[in-house]
Amino acid sequence: MKAIELTAPTLTAFRQIELPDPKAGRGEVLIRLRAAALNFLDVAIATGNFPGMRFPMIPVADGAGEVAALGEGVSQFAIGDRVIPHFMPNWQGGIITPHNVAAMRGATLPGSLAEYVAVPASSLVALPDHLDFVQGATLPIAATTAWNAVRSAQIRPGSVVVLLGTGGVSIFALQFAKAAGATVIIASSSDEKLERARHLGADHLINYRATPAWDEEVLKLTDGRGADLVVETVGEATMMRAINAAATGGTIFTVGFVSGTSSSIELLPIIVKALRIIGNNTGSVADLAEATRAIAAHRIEPVIDRVFDIEDTPTAYAELSTGGRHFGKLAIAH
Ligand SMILES: NC(=O)c1ccc[n+]([C@@H]2O[C@H](COP(=O)([O-])OP(=O)(O)OC[C@H]3O[C@@H](n4cnc5c(N)ncnc54)[C@H](OP(=O)(O)O)[C@@H]3O)[C@@H](O)[C@H]2O)c1
C-alpha cells in the first residue's frame, strides 16, 4: 500500500513510501482509509512536542474509510461499511486510565495517512449517512471533545456557553451547544470568522483583539451572571479570564493550550463561585459514538476550511502549525 511516513519530528520529514498491506487479525477490521483530519496533536508530534514518539511512523490520528476485510470473529460489520476508527482504540468507555490512552493512532499506532489500516472492530463507529469520508474524519478528536464539554455542564435551553476561537473544537462545540438550545458567545481574532460563526448560530460575537477584556463583555451580555460553560481551548492567555467569565457553579472545560500550558490564576473566584474546572483528554469510543449520534440526529455538518490532497500533507501541517488562519477543520483526502 501507499503511505506517508514521518521520518523525524520535523515538519519537513514527510516521505511517500510503499509498505505491505496490513492484515486484519482476530477481532480486527481492515479499513481502506479515504480521508484524514488534522489536530493540534498531529502538529505536536511532528514538531517534537509530544513525548515518547518513535520514528519513522505513519502520522495523523483521525480518519475515516470503508471496511475492506473482516478478521476472524467479526460479525458486526460488513465489507463496504463506512466507518470512523477511534484514535484511542483501547478506550471503549468509562473513565480514562493509563491503559486506555497508551495506544493512539497516529502516535503509538499507525495513523490515517495510509491506504489501509487494521484496527479492533470495537474501536469503530459507523459514519452517519449524511456525511462523506472527509467530514467523518473530523469527528474523533474535535467532535468527541466538544461533545464531552457540552455534556459535562449539562447544557440545555437557556444555558450560556462561551467559546474561544474558531478552531475545530470550538466550532463543534458551537454546533452541539446550539443543538442543545444554549445561548453561545464566541470570541475570535477575526470579524470575518465571527460572521461565519453567526451563520452557524452564534448569538453574541466578540473580537478578542478589539476587546481583550472579553470576560467583562461576557458578564455584560449576561447581565452579570456569566457563562455556565467556558470551553477553554486556549490555555495560558485566557484561563484567568475564563474564570472571571464563568457563572456561579459554572464549568470551565480545560482542553487546550494553543497559547501555552502554564497559567497564574486567582483561587478566590474558583472557591467563591464554586467553579468546576474539568480537565479532559478527548474521550472514549462510547463518547465518539454518542457525539456521532447527535450529529446524525441534528444533521450537523462538520465545518471544514480546506481539504488537501495527500501529496500536499506538508502544506496542510504548515497551515495548521501557523495557526489562526483556518475556521473549523483542516482535512486530507486520499
Ligand atoms: N484535551 C483534549 O481533550 C483536546 C482535544 C482536542 C483539542 N485539544 C486542544 O485544544 C486546543 C484547540 O484545538 P483545536 O483543534 O480547536 O485547534 P485549532 O483548530 O488550531 O484552533 C485554535 C484557535 O484558537 C484561537 N485562539 C488562539 N489564541 C486565542 C486567544 N488568545 N483567545 C481566543 N482564541 C484564541 C484561534 O481562533 P481565531 O482564529 O478565531 O482567533 C485559533 O484558530 C489545542 O490546544 C488542542 O491541542 C484538546
The ligand as a Gaussian input file, in Angstrom:
#p B3LYP/6-31G(d) Opt

LIG

0 1
 N       -7.627000      17.784000      25.762000
 C       -8.477000      17.470000      24.815000
 O       -9.415000      16.700000      25.016000
 C       -8.307000      18.120000      23.491000
 C       -8.970000      17.651000      22.363000
 C       -8.882000      18.372000      21.171000
 C       -8.089000      19.510000      21.132000
 N       -7.407000      19.878000      22.246000
 C       -6.599000      21.093000      22.275000
 O       -7.490000      22.200000      22.195000
 C       -6.851000      23.270000      21.528000
 C       -7.729000      23.711000      20.372000
 O       -7.831000      22.656000      19.446000
 P       -8.413000      22.931000      18.008000
 O       -8.261000      21.663000      17.244000
 O       -9.749000      23.555000      18.092000
 O       -7.328000      23.996000      17.498000
 P       -7.319000      24.930000      16.245000
 O       -8.278000      24.404000      15.206000
 O       -5.900000      25.125000      15.871000
 O       -7.917000      26.314000      16.775000
 C       -7.233000      27.154000      17.647000
 C       -7.933000      28.522000      17.653000
 O       -7.651000      29.166000      18.875000
 C       -7.970000      30.527000      18.711000
 N       -7.109000      31.339000      19.580000
 C       -5.767000      31.445000      19.568000
 N       -5.378000      32.336000      20.534000
 C       -6.509000      32.764000      21.129000
 C       -6.792000      33.683000      22.190000
 N       -5.810000      34.337000      22.828000
 N       -8.085000      33.874000      22.558000
 C       -9.096000      33.214000      21.938000
 N       -8.892000      32.333000      20.915000
 C       -7.619000      32.131000      20.536000
 C       -7.822000      30.856000      17.230000
 O       -9.122000      31.264000      16.771000
 P       -9.362000      32.568000      15.875000
 O       -8.554000      32.345000      14.640000
 O      -10.825000      32.570000      15.641000
 O       -8.915000      33.748000      16.669000
 C       -7.411000      29.507000      16.626000
 O       -7.968000      29.288000      15.373000
 C       -5.468000      22.753000      21.141000
 O       -4.548000      23.140000      22.131000
 C       -5.621000      21.239000      21.138000
 O       -4.424000      20.555000      21.399000
 C       -7.505000      19.209000      23.402000

